[in-house]
């Protein structure tokens, strides 16, 4: 009896601590609501063309007053690995009063190999920049009061194809002879038609000139100027020099293939057919009892949804049944490798990722998550996980990268979200979510899961996807988590002991060094800060 009373008191104490922590970490700032819903048709975007005069060096002596509130927001290009010092040293201090910690990532390597790793990383980063940068990334200013009219962005051509260059004109200039010169480097210039009274030189070459004594005729001729790409180098841009006497302009023409659509046939329109839209994917390791509970709970609510299982157990057991695909992997191959395998077999528009110890309930409404993805621009939408204690978690994380210098950039992760989503009162936009999320299959396959992360990993997927994944989270779609409470009088099975050894390695293990090493080298980070 005394033992039972002690257990109840401990449970009450733990509940109080969790409630205090929840109240303390609850977001206090006001979040805006943003509409990220899909539009019925293409949106017309108005791009503002910023016209700045040439810098006057004589203005260097004019005094100015720095506006610190704005200047402090500018990128410093020199991030510092700093955490928060001080704080109270009491039990559950980090839970009650979370402080930002900083983790230098170079410690994943021995001092003797660190310099060599830096050199190799710098070389790889230089190659990455060469592949990812093009003239289209350069800032081009349209000088004030220039008589030249030209497109500042948005002009594209398929490799080795020809287009009309839109928007070319000469205005408000009085001369006896009007002349225009063009120069390109990855193609040739020509005209699709010839206008009377206009002289054309260099048509079909990299440099072409047009001249006329009549401005209306010259402007008419400019409407027929074409560009033909002749050097096959997709995903780059050609720089066009466009000039008249005393004035010069520069703009780019992007050279790239059109994006090939990847469309999914989801059947007749109407209510969402979850079986045609969603595949459930999971990774299992030894926990066949938990896996069976997951399957049974899914079948209660979604009897015909396909479940894909990746399994790297040492002595795999047969998992079979209608709409089940069970894939065996080499023993201990790993967490992210299993994710890759499972997702690679998905053929539906969406994939729902679940852990093998989750349990569906009446609150696990996949239709709600599908509705969010169908009606917004989001790529991933997470739900919530309810623990056996009753605590419900969404694990929302904001992720940002602060530019650094030679040592690398700084990665910052914080609990929270960016803004609410208009039309979906329980949903927000964030950067990372819990291990229960619905995602566009092609986007998950595009980002992928690094198979070097074996047993302890999750947010690394969202770090790799930063910039290409638009992530949301909804707290009204909930999956239950099987209890992890171990009663002291119940002994652990051998499979549970083996699972714990792989799943919970010590902080000083190779798994931690592998994670930090990948962040340091692959992602070129020098530091990770988080709360």
HELIX and SHEET records of a PDB file:
HELIX    1   1 UNK A    2  UNK A   25  1                                  24    
HELIX    2   2 UNK A   57  UNK A   61  5                                   5    
HELIX    3   3 UNK A   68  UNK A   71  1                                   4    
HELIX    4   4 UNK A   93  UNK A   96  1                                   4    
HELIX    5   5 UNK A  105  UNK A  108  5                                   4    
HELIX    6   6 UNK A  111  UNK A  132  1                                  22    
HELIX    7   7 UNK A  135  UNK A  137  5                                   3    
HELIX    8   8 UNK A  215  UNK A  222  1                                   8    
HELIX    9   9 UNK A  274  UNK A  277  1                                   4    
HELIX   10  10 UNK A  288  UNK A  301  1                                  14    
HELIX   11  11 UNK A  335  UNK A  344  1                                  10    
HELIX   12  12 UNK A  366  UNK A  375  1                                  10    
HELIX   13  13 UNK A  441  UNK A  447  1                                   7    
HELIX   14  14 UNK A  459  UNK A  464  1                                   6    
HELIX   15  15 UNK A  494  UNK A  503  1                                  10    
HELIX   16  16 UNK A  510  UNK A  521  1                                  12    
SHEET    1   A 5 UNK A  33  UNK A  34  0                                        
SHEET    2   A 5 UNK A 419  UNK A 421  1                                        
SHEET    3   A 5 UNK A 424  UNK A 430 -1                                        
SHEET    4   A 5 UNK A 471  UNK A 481 -1                                        
SHEET    5   A 5 UNK A 358  UNK A 359 -1                                        
SHEET    1   B 6 UNK A  33  UNK A  34  0                                        
SHEET    2   B 6 UNK A 419  UNK A 421  1                                        
SHEET    3   B 6 UNK A 424  UNK A 430 -1                                        
SHEET    4   B 6 UNK A 471  UNK A 481 -1                                        
SHEET    5   B 6 UNK A 380  UNK A 386  1                                        
SHEET    6   B 6 UNK A 392  UNK A 393 -1                                        
SHEET    1   C10 UNK A  33  UNK A  34  0                                        
SHEET    2   C10 UNK A 419  UNK A 421  1                                        
SHEET    3   C10 UNK A 424  UNK A 430 -1                                        
SHEET    4   C10 UNK A 471  UNK A 481 -1                                        
SHEET    5   C10 UNK A 380  UNK A 386  1                                        
SHEET    6   C10 UNK A 437  UNK A 440 -1                                        
SHEET    7   C10 UNK A 350  UNK A 353 -1                                        
SHEET    8   C10 UNK A 278  UNK A 284  1                                        
SHEET    9   C10 UNK A 307  UNK A 311  1                                        
SHEET   10   C10 UNK A 324  UNK A 328  1                                        
SHEET    1   D 4 UNK A 101  UNK A 104  0                                        
SHEET    2   D 4 UNK A 525  UNK A 530 -1                                        
SHEET    3   D 4 UNK A 408  UNK A 415  1                                        
SHEET    4   D 4 UNK A 397  UNK A 405 -1                                        
SHEET    1   E 2 UNK A 148  UNK A 149  0                                        
SHEET    2   E 2 UNK A 169  UNK A 170 -1                                        
SHEET    1   F 6 UNK A 156  UNK A 157  0                                        
SHEET    2   F 6 UNK A 247  UNK A 255  1                                        
SHEET    3   F 6 UNK A 236  UNK A 244 -1                                        
SHEET    4   F 6 UNK A 178  UNK A 183 -1                                        
SHEET    5   F 6 UNK A 207  UNK A 212 -1                                        
SHEET    6   F 6 UNK A 199  UNK A 201 -1                                        
SHEET    1   G 3 UNK A 162  UNK A 164  0                                        
SHEET    2   G 3 UNK A 225  UNK A 229 -1                                        
SHEET    3   G 3 UNK A 187  UNK A 191 -1                                        
END                                                                             
